[in-house]
Amino acid sequence: MLGTGAVMANEVFVANITPLKPAEADFAVSFALPLGTPGVRIPSRKSYEQHAVSTFDNPLSSRFDENDAVVFFDQVKVPWDRVFVLRDVDLAAAQFKDTWAAPMQNHHSQIRLSVKLQFLLGLARRIAEINGVLDFPQVRDQLGRMSASVTMVESFVHAMEVAGEQVGPYFAPNRSIMHAATCITQELYPQFVGLVRELAGGGLIMLPSSSADFGNPATRELIGLTQRSGVTDAYGRVKTMKLAWDAVGSEFGSRHVQYEMFYAGATVFQRAAAYRNFDWANATGLVDGVLSTYDLPLSQRPAA
């Protein structure tokens, strides 16, 4: 649907990961092509980096924006030696269903998400310290739940690797655990953002207009009187809250929420994949094993 980082890529792989019906054979196509091919156009969204006020005001979006774009094909010639699948619904699906493409690409995604959640958790604790609420039982409870979730995602990554298997010369992460991790983490990231917002409260929006305010003595004095904390000075509080806003409230932060919710496709498709790849024989076998250990006498059972 969109290409994150397409503006910086050399080539693009075009395919349809959604299972297709026989009547949709026209969409069963797969190929790779250099992005410099005539007719390939890349309309991009607004650059958050370009519109950042300064590194102090936008510490993340000024340095870590990964631009998203649409790759548009306007009468593009695709050479036959670049085509992998054409009008073959089963083969188009097999690229992802019967290969290790999905586990390989989503393994690194879970590593990335693990680091992002660690960062949001660290930010949540710093905000709690600055706001003087770290010792509140309900705040510690919230931070404890967040820390458990971070550890869970890290465990997913380790489990995918420990339960993986050798595929020819390559080692592939476990497919079933990967789908389970993707299902859960698509919902987890927006929850974390919401919890950081809750801990920060109005502190995220009662900030100076820009870092230039510190250059005016009168304004700097007002900042000192209004941005107060028991663990840092006004400068430290503003600096931390500016970082928090860029992470969860700015266009950059909102984009990351949307991205983590949908980068792997709609949640319903990930749940379907988790259903397909789960070891149902083992789960139902446990039930059947218990059922096989007891019965009523034949004389008491209803007629078949």
KOLMARPA-450532 format. One record per residue: residue number from 0; residue in three letters; x, y, z of N, C-alpha, C, O in turn. Coordinates in steps of 0.05 Angstrom, whole numbers. Layout:
! KOLMARPA-450532
ATOM  gulo  pado      nu      nv      nw     cau     cav     caw      cu      cv      cw      ou      ov      ow
ATOM   NUM   ALA       X       Y       Z       X       Y       Z       X       Y       Z       X       Y       Z
...
! end
This chain:
! KOLMARPA-450532
ATOM  gulo  pado      nu      nv      nw     cau     cav     caw      cu      cv      cw      ou      ov      ow
ATOM     0   MET      17     -24       0       0       0       0      17      25       0      12      44     -15
ATOM     1   LEU      38      25      17      57      47      17      85      36      21      89      14      30
ATOM     2   GLY     104      53      14     132      44      16     147      61      36     154      84      30
ATOM     3   THR     151      51      60     167      66      80     196      65      71     208      43      67
ATOM     4   GLY     209      88      68     236      89      59     240      86      29     262      84      20
ATOM     5   ALA     217      87      14     219      83     -15     236     104     -28     250      99     -48
ATOM     6   VAL     235     129     -17     250     151     -29     280     146     -28     296     159     -42
ATOM     7   MET     289     128     -10     318     122      -7     326      95     -17     349      87     -15
ATOM     8   ALA     306      79     -27     312      51     -36     322      50     -64     318      68     -80
ATOM     9   ASN     337      29     -70     346      24     -98     326       9    -114     322      15    -138
ATOM    10   GLU     312     -11    -102     293     -27    -116     268     -31     -99     268     -26     -75
ATOM    11   VAL     246     -39    -112     221     -45     -99     211     -72    -107     213     -80    -130
ATOM    12   PHE     202     -87     -87     189    -113     -92     159    -109     -91     148    -100     -71
ATOM    13   VAL     145    -116    -113     117    -112    -115     102    -139    -115     109    -156    -131
ATOM    14   ALA      84    -142     -96      69    -167     -94      43    -162     -79      39    -140     -69
ATOM    15   ASN      26    -182     -77       1    -180     -62       2    -202     -40      -2    -226     -46
ATOM    16   ILE       5    -193     -15       8    -212       7     -20    -223      16     -21    -243      29
ATOM    17   THR     -41    -208       9     -68    -217      16     -77    -240      -2     -75    -238     -26
ATOM    18   PRO     -87    -262       9     -96    -285      -7    -117    -276     -28    -135    -260     -21
ATOM    19   LEU    -114    -285     -52    -132    -277     -74    -151    -300     -82    -144    -324     -78
ATOM    20   LYS    -174    -293     -93    -193    -313    -104    -186    -318    -133    -173    -302    -145
ATOM    21   PRO    -194    -341    -144    -188    -347    -172    -196    -325    -191    -182    -320    -211
ATOM    22   ALA    -218    -311    -186    -227    -290    -204    -210    -265    -202    -213    -247    -218
ATOM    23   GLU    -191    -264    -182    -174    -241    -179    -146    -246    -190    -126    -234    -181
ATOM    24   ALA    -144    -264    -210    -118    -271    -221    -103    -248    -232     -78    -249    -233
ATOM    25   ASP    -116    -227    -241    -103    -204    -252     -84    -190    -232     -65    -177    -239
ATOM    26   PHE     -91    -195    -206     -75    -182    -185     -53    -201    -174     -38    -194    -156
ATOM    27   ALA     -52    -225    -184     -32    -245    -176      -7    -240    -192       0    -255    -210
ATOM    28   VAL       8    -220    -183      32    -212    -197      54    -206    -177      48    -197    -155
ATOM    29   SER      78    -212    -185     101    -207    -167     126    -201    -183     132    -216    -202
ATOM    30   PHE     139    -180    -177     164    -173    -191     181    -153    -175     171    -142    -155
ATOM    31   ALA     206    -150    -183     224    -131    -170     234    -112    -192     239    -121    -214
ATOM    32   LEU     238     -87    -185     246     -67    -205     262     -44    -193     255     -35    -171
ATOM    33   PRO     282     -34    -207     296     -10    -197     277      13    -196     261      17    -214
ATOM    34   LEU     279      30    -175     261      52    -172     268      75    -192     252      94    -195
ATOM    35   GLY     290      72    -205     297      92    -226     286      85    -253     292      99    -273
ATOM    36   THR     270      64    -255     259      56    -281     240      78    -291     224      89    -276
ATOM    37   PRO     241      85    -317     223     106    -328     194      99    -322     185      76    -326
ATOM    38   GLY     179     119    -313     150     116    -307     144     111    -278     121     113    -270
ATOM    39   VAL     165     103    -262     161      99    -233     161     127    -219     181     141    -221
ATOM    40   ARG     140     133    -206     138     159    -192     133     154    -162     121     134    -154
ATOM    41   ILE     144     171    -145     144     166    -116     133     191    -102     149     207     -91
ATOM    42   PRO     107     196    -102      96     218     -86      99     212     -56      91     190     -47
ATOM    43   SER     111     230     -41     117     226     -13     100     243       5      91     265      -3
ATOM    44   ARG      96     234      29      82     250      49     101     273      58     124     274      50
ATOM    45   LYS      90     291      74     106     313      84     129     303     101     126     284     117
ATOM    46   SER     152     315      98     175     308     114     174     321     141     173     346     143
ATOM    47   TYR     172     305     162     172     317     189     199     329     196     200     349     211
ATOM    48   GLU     220     318     185     247     328     190     249     357     179     260     375     191
ATOM    49   GLN     239     360     154     241     386     141     225     408     156     233     431     156
ATOM    50   HIS     203     400     169     186     419     183     193     421     213     179     435     228
ATOM    51   ALA     213     407     223     221     409     251     232     436     257     247     447     241
ATOM    52   VAL     224     447     280     234     474     288     263     474     294     279     490     285
ATOM    53   SER     271     455     311     299     452     319     303     424     332     283     410     337
ATOM    54   THR     327     416     337     332     391     350     321     391     378     311     371     388
ATOM    55   PHE     323     414     392     313     416     419     282     413     420     271     399     437
ATOM    56   ASP     269     426     401     239     425     401     229     399     389     207     390     397
ATOM    57   ASN     243     387     370     235     363     357     258     343     356     269     337     335
ATOM    58   PRO     266     333     380     290     316     381     289     290     365     309     280     356
ATOM    59   LEU     265     280     361     262     255     345     256     260     316     270     250     298
ATOM    60   SER     236     277     310     228     281     283     249     296     267     249     294     242
ATOM    61   SER     267     311     280     288     325     266     310     307     257     327     314     241
ATOM    62   ARG     311     282     268     334     264     262     326     236     254     342     222     242
ATOM    63   PHE     302     227     261     295     199     257     270     194     240     258     173     242
ATOM    64   ASP     263     213     224     239     209     207     246     190     184     266     194     170
ATOM    65   GLU     230     169     181     233     150     159     210     155     140     187     146     145
ATOM    66   ASN     215     168     118     193     178     102     177     156      89     188     136      80
ATOM    67   ASP     151     161      87     133     142      74     124     154      47     122     178      44
ATOM    68   ALA     120     136      28     112     145       1      95     124     -13      94     101      -5
ATOM    69   VAL      82     133     -34      68     115     -52      85     111     -77      95     130     -88
ATOM    70   VAL      89      86     -84     104      80    -109      83      76    -131      68      57    -131
ATOM    71   PHE      83      95    -150      63      95    -171      75      88    -198      96      99    -206
ATOM    72   PHE      63      69    -211      73      59    -237      56      71    -259      32      65    -262
ATOM    73   ASP      68      88    -275      54     102    -297      66      91    -324      85     102    -334
ATOM    74   GLN      53      70    -335      61      58    -360      90      49    -358     107      57    -374
ATOM    75   VAL      96      32    -338     123      23    -333     128      -4    -347     111     -22    -344
ATOM    76   LYS     149      -7    -361     157     -33    -373     172     -50    -353     193     -41    -344
ATOM    77   VAL     162     -73    -347     175     -92    -329     186    -115    -346     171    -130    -357
ATOM    78   PRO     213    -117    -347     225    -139    -363     217    -166    -353     213    -170    -329
ATOM    79   TRP     214    -186    -370     206    -212    -362     225    -225    -342     216    -241    -325
ATOM    80   ASP     250    -219    -344     269    -231    -325     267    -219    -297     281    -227    -279
ATOM    81   ARG     248    -199    -294     243    -187    -268     217    -197    -256     210    -189    -233
ATOM    82   VAL     202    -214    -271     176    -223    -262     179    -251    -248     191    -269    -259
ATOM    83   PHE     167    -253    -224     168    -278    -209     142    -294    -212     142    -318    -215
ATOM    84   VAL     119    -279    -211      93    -292    -213      75    -275    -231      76    -250    -230
ATOM    85   LEU      59    -288    -247      40    -274    -264      14    -290    -267      15    -312    -279
ATOM    86   ARG      -8    -279    -257     -35    -291    -260     -36    -320    -249     -50    -336    -260
ATOM    87   ASP     -22    -325    -227     -23    -351    -214     -29    -346    -185     -11    -340    -169
ATOM    88   VAL     -55    -349    -178     -64    -343    -151     -50    -360    -129     -42    -350    -109
ATOM    89   ASP     -48    -386    -135     -35    -404    -115      -6    -397    -111       4    -397     -88
ATOM    90   LEU       9    -392    -133      37    -386    -130      41    -359    -117      61    -355    -101
ATOM    91   ALA      24    -340    -122      26    -313    -109      23    -316     -79      37    -303     -64
ATOM    92   ALA       4    -333     -70       0    -337     -42      23    -353     -29      31    -348      -7
ATOM    93   ALA      34    -372     -45      55    -389     -35      81    -374     -29      97    -382     -12
ATOM    94   GLN      85    -351     -42     109    -335     -37     111    -328      -7     133    -326       4
ATOM    95   PHE      88    -324       6      88    -316      34      79    -339      52      89    -342      74
ATOM    96   LYS      60    -355      43      49    -376      60      68    -400      62      70    -411      84
ATOM    97   ASP      81    -407      41      98    -431      41     128    -425      42     144    -444      40
ATOM    98   THR     135    -400      46     163    -393      49     167    -380      76     149    -377      92
ATOM    99   TRP     192    -372      81     198    -359     106     199    -329     104     211    -315     121
ATOM   100   ALA     187    -318      83     187    -289      79     176    -274     103     189    -255     113
ATOM   101   ALA     152    -281     111     139    -267     133     154    -269     160     159    -248     172
ATOM   102   PRO     162    -293     168     178    -294     193     204    -278     192     212    -266     211
ATOM   103   MET     217    -279     169     243    -266     167     239    -235     168     255    -221     181
ATOM   104   GLN     218    -225     155     215    -196     155     203    -186     181     209    -163     189
ATOM   105   ASN     187    -202     194     175    -192     219     191    -198     244     185    -188     266
ATOM   106   HIS     212    -215     241     230    -220     264     244    -194     271     244    -187     295
ATOM   107   HIS     255    -180     252     269    -155     258     249    -134     267     257    -115     282
ATOM   108   SER     224    -136     258     204    -116     266     199    -118     296     195     -97     309
ATOM   109   GLN     199    -142     307     195    -146     335     219    -136     352     216    -126     374
ATOM   110   ILE     242    -139     340     266    -128     354     264     -97     355     270     -85     375
ATOM   111   ARG     256     -86     332     253     -57     331     232     -47     351     237     -28     366
ATOM   112   LEU     210     -61     352     188     -53     370     197     -56     399     189     -40     416
ATOM   113   SER     212     -77     405     222     -81     432     238     -57     442     235     -48     464
ATOM   114   VAL     255     -46     424     271     -22     431     253       2     435     257      18     453
ATOM   115   LYS     233       5     417     215      28     419     199      28     444     194      48     457
ATOM   116   LEU     190       4     453     175       2     477     193       7     502     184      19     521
ATOM   117   GLN     218      -2     500     237       4     522     240      34     525     240      44     547
ATOM   118   PHE     241      48     502     244      77     503     220      90     515     222     107     532
ATOM   119   LEU     196      82     507     171      93     518     169      88     547     159     105     562
ATOM   120   LEU     177      64     556     176      57     584     195      75     600     188      85     622
ATOM   121   GLY     219      79     590     238      97     603     228     125     604     232     139     624
ATOM   122   LEU     215     134     583     203     160     582     181     163     603     178     184     616
ATOM   123   ALA     164     142     605     143     142     625     153     145     653     142     160     670
ATOM   124   ARG     175     131     659     187     133     686     198     161     691     194     173     713
ATOM   125   ARG     213     172     671     224     199     675     201     219     679     204     237     696
ATOM   126   ILE     179     217     665     157     235     668     145     233     697     139     253     709
ATOM   127   ALA     143     208     706     132     204     733     150     216     754     141     228     774
ATOM   128   GLU     177     214     750     196     226     768     193     257     768     192     270     789
ATOM   129   ILE     192     268     744     191     297     741     165     308     753     165     330     765
ATOM   130   ASN     143     293     750     117     302     760     113     296     790      93     303     802
ATOM   131   GLY     133     282     802     132     276     830     111     255     838     100     256     860
ATOM   132   VAL     105     237     819      84     217     825      95     189     825      79     170     826
ATOM   133   LEU     121     185     823     132     159     820     125     140     843     122     116     839
ATOM   134   ASP     122     151     867     116     134     891      86     130     895      78     116     914
ATOM   135   PHE      69     141     878      41     135     879      36     106     872      46      97     852
ATOM   136   PRO      21      91     889      17      62     883       5      57     855      13      38     841
ATOM   137   GLN     -14      74     847     -27      69     821      -7      74     798      -9      62     776
ATOM   138   VAL      12      93     802      32      98     781      52      75     779      59      66     758
ATOM   139   ARG      60      65     802      79      42     802      65      17     790      78       1     776
ATOM   140   ASP      39      15     795      24      -7     784      24      -5     753      28     -25     739
ATOM   141   GLN      20      19     743      19      24     714      47      18     702      49       5     681
ATOM   142   LEU      68      28     714      95      24     704     102      -6     706     117     -16     689
ATOM   143   GLY      92     -19     727      97     -48     729      85     -64     706      97     -82     695
ATOM   144   ARG      60     -57     699      47     -70     677      61     -65     651      64     -82     634
ATOM   145   MET      71     -40     647      85     -33     623     112     -48     621     119     -58     600
ATOM   146   SER     125     -50     644     151     -65     644     147     -95     638     164    -107     625
ATOM   147   ALA     124    -106     648     118    -134     642     113    -138     612     121    -158     600
ATOM   148   SER     100    -118     599      95    -120     570     121    -118     555     124    -132     535
ATOM   149   VAL     139    -101     563     165     -99     549     180    -125     551     191    -135     531
ATOM   150   THR     180    -137     575     194    -163     578     180    -184     561     194    -202     551
ATOM   151   MET     154    -183     558     140    -202     542     148    -201     513     153    -221     500
ATOM   152   VAL     151    -176     502     159    -173     474     188    -183     471     194    -196     451
ATOM   153   GLU     205    -177     490     233    -187     489     233    -218     489     249    -230     475
ATOM   154   SER     215    -229     505     213    -258     506     203    -270     480     212    -292     472
ATOM   155   PHE     185    -256     467     176    -265     440     200    -267     421     203    -287     407
ATOM   156   VAL     217    -247     422     240    -247     404     258    -270     410     267    -284     392
ATOM   157   HIS     264    -274     435     281    -297     443     268    -324     436     282    -342     426
ATOM   158   ALA     243    -326     440     229    -351     434     228    -357     404     232    -380     396
ATOM   159   MET     225    -336     388     225    -340     359     252    -351     350     253    -367     331
ATOM   160   GLU     273    -343     364     300    -352     356     305    -380     368     316    -397     354
ATOM   161   VAL     298    -384     393     303    -410     405     288    -433     392     298    -455     388
ATOM   162   ALA     263    -426     384     245    -447     371     247    -446     341     231    -459     327
ATOM   163   GLY     266    -431     330     270    -430     301     281    -456     290     285    -476     304
ATOM   164   GLU     286    -456     264     296    -480     251     315    -473     228     314    -451     217
ATOM   165   GLN     332    -492     221     350    -489     199     335    -494     173     322    -515     170
ATOM   166   VAL     337    -475     154     325    -478     128     347    -476     107     355    -453     100
ATOM   167   GLY     358    -498      99     381    -497      81     404    -484      95     411    -492     118
ATOM   168   PRO     417    -464      83     439    -451      96     431    -429     115     448    -415     127
ATOM   169   TYR     404    -425     118     394    -403     134     380    -413     159     370    -435     160
ATOM   170   PHE     380    -395     180     365    -401     204     340    -384     204     342    -359     202
ATOM   171   ALA     317    -396     207     292    -381     205     278    -381     233     277    -401     246
ATOM   172   PRO     267    -358     241     252    -356     266     226    -371     265     216    -377     243
ATOM   173   ASN     216    -378     288     191    -394     290     167    -378     279     162    -356     288
ATOM   174   ARG     153    -390     260     131    -377     247     107    -372     265      96    -350     265
ATOM   175   SER      99    -392     281      76    -389     298      80    -367     320      62    -352     325
ATOM   176   ILE     103    -367     332     109    -347     352     110    -319     340     102    -299     352
ATOM   177   MET     121    -317     315     122    -291     302      94    -280     297      90    -256     303
ATOM   178   HIS      75    -297     288      48    -287     283      35    -279     310      20    -259     311
ATOM   179   ALA      40    -294     331      28    -287     357      39    -260     367      24    -244     377
ATOM   180   ALA      65    -257     363      77    -231     372      66    -208     356      60    -187     368
ATOM   181   THR      63    -211     330      52    -189     314      24    -182     322      17    -159     323
ATOM   182   CYS       7    -202     327     -21    -198     335     -22    -180     361     -37    -161     362
ATOM   183   ILE      -6    -188     380      -7    -174     406       6    -147     405      -5    -128     416
ATOM   184   THR      28    -144     391      43    -119     392      29     -97     374      34     -74     379
ATOM   185   GLN      13    -105     355      -2     -85     340     -20     -69     358     -26     -46     352
ATOM   186   GLU     -30     -82     379     -48     -68     398     -32     -56     421     -43     -38     434
ATOM   187   LEU      -8     -65     425       7     -57     449      19     -28     446      18     -13     465
ATOM   188   TYR      29     -22     423      42       4     419      23      28     425      30      46     441
ATOM   189   PRO      -1      28     413     -20      51     420     -27      51     449     -32      73     460
ATOM   190   GLN     -28      28     463     -33      28     491     -11      42     507     -16      57     525
ATOM   191   PHE      14      37     499      37      49     512      36      80     508      41      95     527
ATOM   192   VAL      30      88     484      28     117     479       7     130     496      11     152     507
ATOM   193   GLY     -16     116     499     -37     127     516     -29     129     545     -36     148     558
ATOM   194   LEU     -14     109     554      -5     110     582      16     132     587      15     145     608
ATOM   195   VAL      33     137     568      52     159     571      37     186     572      44     203     588
ATOM   196   ARG      17     189     554       1     213     555     -13     217     582     -14     239     592
ATOM   197   GLU     -23     195     593     -37     196     618     -19     205     641     -26     221     658
ATOM   198   LEU       6     194     641      25     202     662      34     231     659      38     244     679
ATOM   199   ALA      36     240     634      46     267     630      25     288     635      31     311     643
ATOM   200   GLY       0     282     629     -22     301     633     -18     326     618      -9     326     595
ATOM   201   GLY     -25     349     630     -23     374     616       5     384     612      10     403     598
ATOM   202   GLY      25     370     624      53     378     621      62     376     593      82     390     586
ATOM   203   LEU      49     360     576      58     358     548      50     382     532      62     387     511
ATOM   204   ILE      30     397     541      21     420     524      25     447     537      18     468     525
ATOM   205   MET      35     448     562      41     474     575      70     481     571      83     490     590
ATOM   206   LEU      81     476     547     109     480     542     114     507     528      96     518     515
ATOM   207   PRO     138     517     530     146     541     515     142     537     485     143     514     476
ATOM   208   SER     138     558     470     132     556     442     155     544     426     151     529     407
ATOM   209   SER     180     551     434     203     540     421     228     544     439     226     558     459
ATOM   210   SER     250     533     430     275     536     446     284     566     446     299     574     463
ATOM   211   ALA     274     581     427     281     610     426     272     625     451     283     646     457
ATOM   212   ASP     252     614     464     242     628     489     263     629     510     263     647     527
ATOM   213   PHE     282     610     510     303     610     530     323     633     525     338     640     542
ATOM   214   GLY     323     644     500     341     665     493     332     693     503     347     712     502
ATOM   215   ASN     307     695     512     296     720     522     296     720     552     283     703     564
ATOM   216   PRO     311     738     565     313     737     595     286     738     609     282     723     629
ATOM   217   ALA     268     754     600     242     756     613     226     730     610     213     721     629
ATOM   218   THR     226     719     586     211     694     581     224     671     596     211     654     606
ATOM   219   ARG     251     671     597     266     650     611     258     650     640     256     629     653
ATOM   220   GLU     255     674     652     247     676     680     219     664     684     215     650     704
ATOM   221   LEU     201     670     666     174     659     668     174     628     666     160     614     680
ATOM   222   ILE     191     618     648     194     589     645     203     577     671     194     556     680
ATOM   223   GLY     222     590     684     232     580     710     211     580     731     212     563     749
ATOM   224   LEU     192     598     730     171     600     750     148     580     745     134     572     764
ATOM   225   THR     144     572     720     121     556     713     128     527     707     111     509     709
ATOM   226   GLN     153     521     699     161     494     693     177     483     717     202     483     717
ATOM   227   ARG     163     474     737     176     466     762     175     436     766     157     422     757
ATOM   228   SER     196     426     780     197     398     787     216     394     811     234     410     815
ATOM   229   GLY     211     373     826     227     368     849     253     353     843     270     350     861
ATOM   230   VAL     256     344     818     280     328     812     298     341     790     320     331     785
ATOM   231   THR     289     363     778     305     376     757     297     405     756     277     414     768
ATOM   232   ASP     312     421     741     306     449     738     286     453     714     278     433     701
ATOM   233   ALA     278     478     709     258     483     689     269     474     661     253     464     645
ATOM   234   TYR     294     479     656     306     471     631     304     440     627     296     431     606
ATOM   235   GLY     310     425     648     309     396     646     280     386     642     276     367     627
ATOM   236   ARG     261     399     655     233     391     652     224     396     624     211     379     611
ATOM   237   VAL     229     420     613     221     427     586     234     408     566     221     399     547
ATOM   238   LYS     259     403     570     274     386     551     261     358     550     258     346     528
ATOM   239   THR     255     347     573     243     320     575     215     320     563     208     301     548
ATOM   240   MET     199     340     569     172     341     559     171     346     529     153     336     515
ATOM   241   LYS     190     361     519     192     365     489     197     338     476     186     332     455
ATOM   242   LEU     215     322     488     221     296     477     196     278     478     190     264     459
ATOM   243   ALA     182     279     501     158     263     504     136     271     483     123     253     471
ATOM   244   TRP     133     297     479     113     306     459     120     297     431     102     289     416
ATOM   245   ASP     145     298     424     153     289     398     149     259     394     144     249     372
ATOM   246   ALA     151     244     417     148     215     416     118     207     414     112     187     401
ATOM   247   VAL     100     221     427      73     212     428      51     231     419      28     223     415
ATOM   248   GLY      59     257     415      38     276     408      41     291     382      22     300     371
ATOM   249   SER      66     292     372      71     306     347      61     290     323      53     267     326
ATOM   250   GLU      63     302     299      57     286     275      75     262     273      66     241     265
ATOM   251   PHE     100     265     280     119     243     280     110     221     298     110     197     291
ATOM   252   GLY     102     228     323      93     209     342      67     195     334      65     171     337
ATOM   253   SER      49     210     322      23     199     313      28     180     290      15     159     288
ATOM   254   ARG      47     187     273      53     169     250      63     142     260      56     121     249
ATOM   255   HIS      79     142     281      90     117     292      68      99     304      69      75     302
ATOM   256   VAL      48     112     316      25      96     326      11      83     302       5      59     303
ATOM   257   GLN       5      98     282      -9      87     258       8      65     245      -2      45     236
ATOM   258   TYR      34      70     244      52      51     231      53      24     246      50       3     234
ATOM   259   GLU      56      25     272      58       0     287      31     -15     287      31     -39     291
ATOM   260   MET       9      -1     283     -17     -14     282     -21     -28     256     -36     -48     255
ATOM   261   PHE      -9     -18     234     -16     -29     208       7     -37     190       3     -45     167
ATOM   262   TYR      32     -35     199      55     -41     181      54     -69     171      63     -75     148
ATOM   263   ALA      43     -88     187      42    -116     179      15    -123     167       9    -146     163
ATOM   264   GLY      -1    -103     161     -28    -108     151     -49    -105     174     -42    -102     197
ATOM   265   ALA     -74    -105     166     -95    -102     186     -94    -125     207     -86    -147     200
ATOM   266   THR    -101    -119     231     -99    -139     253    -115    -164     246    -106    -186     254
ATOM   267   VAL    -137    -161     233    -154    -185     226    -138    -205     210    -142    -229     213
ATOM   268   PHE    -121    -196     192    -105    -214     175     -83    -227     192     -76    -251     187
ATOM   269   GLN     -72    -212     211     -51    -224     228     -64    -246     247     -51    -266     252
ATOM   270   ARG     -88    -241     256    -102    -261     272    -108    -286     256    -106    -308     266
ATOM   271   ALA    -115    -281     231    -121    -304     213     -95    -320     209     -96    -345     209
ATOM   272   ALA     -73    -307     206     -47    -320     203     -39    -335     228     -29    -358     227
ATOM   273   ALA     -45    -323     251     -39    -337     277     -56    -362     279     -47    -382     289
ATOM   274   TYR     -81    -360     270     -99    -383     271     -89    -406     253     -88    -429     261
ATOM   275   ARG     -80    -399     229     -70    -419     210     -45    -433     219     -41    -456     214
ATOM   276   ASN     -28    -418     234      -1    -429     240       0    -440     269      21    -450     277
ATOM   277   PHE     -22    -440     283     -22    -450     311     -23    -481     310     -35    -493     292
ATOM   278   ASP     -10    -493     330     -10    -523     332     -37    -532     345     -37    -538     369
ATOM   279   TRP     -58    -532     329     -84    -540     340     -85    -570     347     -99    -577     366
ATOM   280   ALA     -70    -586     333     -70    -615     339     -60    -620     367     -71    -638     381
ATOM   281   ASN     -40    -605     376     -30    -608     403     -50    -599     424     -55    -612     444
ATOM   282   ALA     -63    -575     419     -82    -564     438    -107    -582     441    -115    -588     463
ATOM   283   THR    -118    -590     418    -142    -607     419    -135    -635     428    -152    -649     439
ATOM   284   GLY    -110    -643     423    -101    -669     432    -101    -671     463    -107    -692     474
ATOM   285   LEU     -94    -649     476     -95    -649     505    -124    -652     515    -129    -667     535
ATOM   286   VAL    -143    -639     502    -171    -642     509    -180    -671     504    -193    -683     522
ATOM   287   ASP    -174    -681     481    -182    -708     474    -170    -729     492    -182    -749     499
ATOM   288   GLY    -145    -723     501    -132    -741     519    -146    -744     546    -149    -765     557
ATOM   289   VAL    -156    -721     556    -171    -721     581    -198    -735     577    -207    -751     593
ATOM   290   LEU    -212    -728     555    -238    -740     549    -236    -771     547    -255    -785     554
ATOM   291   SER    -213    -781     538    -210    -810     534    -206    -825     560    -206    -850     560
ATOM   292   THR    -202    -811     582    -196    -824     608    -221    -831     624    -218    -843     645
ATOM   293   TYR    -245    -824     615    -269    -830     631    -292    -832     612    -292    -822     590
ATOM   294   ASP    -313    -846     622    -337    -851     606    -359    -861     625    -353    -871     647
ATOM   295   LEU    -383    -860     615    -406    -873     629    -407    -902     619    -398    -909     597
ATOM   296   PRO    -418    -920     635    -423    -947     625    -440    -946     600    -457    -929     596
ATOM   297   LEU    -436    -966     582    -451    -967     557    -481    -966     562    -496    -955     546
ATOM   298   SER    -490    -979     584    -518    -980     589    -531    -953     596    -555    -949     593
ATOM   299   GLN    -514    -934     604    -524    -908     611    -521    -887     590    -531    -864     592
ATOM   300   ARG    -508    -893     568    -504    -874     547    -528    -873     529    -541    -893     525
ATOM   301   PRO    -534    -849     518    -557    -846     500    -552    -862     474    -529    -866     466
ATOM   302   ALA    -573    -870     461    -570    -885     436    -557    -867     415    -563    -843     414
ATOM   303   ALA    -541    -880     399    -527    -864     377    -548    -856     356    -540    -843     336
! end
